[in-house]
Amino acid sequence: MKDKLANLKKEILDYLKEVKDDQVLRELEIKYLGRKGKFTEVLRNLKNLDANEKKEIGQLANEIKKEILDKFKEVKNIISGENNQNKNIDVTLPGKKIKAGHLNPLTIIQNELEDLFIAMGFMVLDGPELESDYYNFEAVNIPKNHPARDMQDTFYIDKKNKAGEYDLVMRTHTSSVQVRAMQKYGAPLRCVVPGRVFRCEAIDASHEHTFDQMEGLMVGEKISLVNLIAVMKELLKGIFKKEVEVRVRPGYFPFVEPGIELDIKCTLCEGKGCPACKNSGWLELMPAGLVHPKVLEYGGIDPQKYSGFAFGLGLTRLVMMKYGINDIRLFNSGDLRFLEQF
Ligand code: FA5
């Protein structure tokens, strides 16, 4: 009898371990503890035992019955979720705050610049990042084997054209869109072209292999350096919301004549010298100049009738100056501690 009770207990507890829903639990209860249940049957037979056995087995049977009933109750609670903490949810509490994303500092400044230029009548254009050698170099007056190509070492794509040349490059500057824009819209023309550019570059605090520029191009009758300087001033005032010290020096780019370099006094060290400005106190921000007549010709525009200016703003560097970011590598680091500050 003792063995029978022990086996029955084991059988019931094994079943209870597997039970996952209310219906099965109920069926199990009826099967063992119901009026005609297997366990009830054993209890009923206790009356046939002799007095001594009845006392000993009876006590054991009661203990086992209590254990089984407790286990049934526990399983029932788990199934109905009573032991589950979810039961205690207070629906009046405020929900978990969903973290809203935000714009990258580069995008913030790019948007501000676009608004500024749109207000001055400029279009905002786009261009391909994977560019032909023609638009990136030749059309801006940098022929094959010209030493000026060394200024912008780039990533050539491992695919030859029909003539057996590698003619696809990751664009090295947004100037690649100059001739595309002239061919599409003709003169007069005012546009800015923000976008990513790529260079095979030795990386440091102010040099990245992937960074952003914003090209500016204005073509019309009698456009001169005066127009260029007026637009540059407007741009810097709009972004920095205060006077910033700049210096202009001659600069060489095959696609402008004359060419200038506009440097900005390093806002990180106030001109004292730091790694971001290579200890010079100045940061090269925006080369510019009057569009070379040959480039106008490539764009299908008559250089006798029209002239123009162009600039190539280092957008990433401008953002560094604006927000006091001392290392350009932070932009591509994916470090949320950096990005969440803006
Ligand atoms: C150019 O890319 C010319 N296309 C700019 C131009 C346009 C000149 C129109 C005249 C007329 P440059 O290589 O200097 O020029 O780059 C322009 C700006 O991009 C620099 O002044 C600097 O602010 C930024 N820049 C250049 N190289 C890097 C780099 N590796 N990392 C971050 N910013 C850079």
Boltz pocket constraint, residues with backbone or C-beta under 6 A from the ligand:
constraints:
  - pocket:
      binder: B
      contacts: [[A, 151], [A, 152], [A, 172], [A, 173], [A, 174], [A, 175], [A, 199], [A, 201], [A, 206], [A, 207], [A, 208], [A, 209], [A, 211], [A, 212], [A, 213], [A, 216], [A, 253], [A, 255], [A, 256], [A, 259], [A, 260], [A, 284], [A, 285], [A, 286], [A, 287], [A, 288], [A, 289], [A, 310], [A, 311], [A, 312], [A, 313], [A, 314], [A, 315], [A, 316], [A, 317], [A, 328]]
      max_distance: 6.0
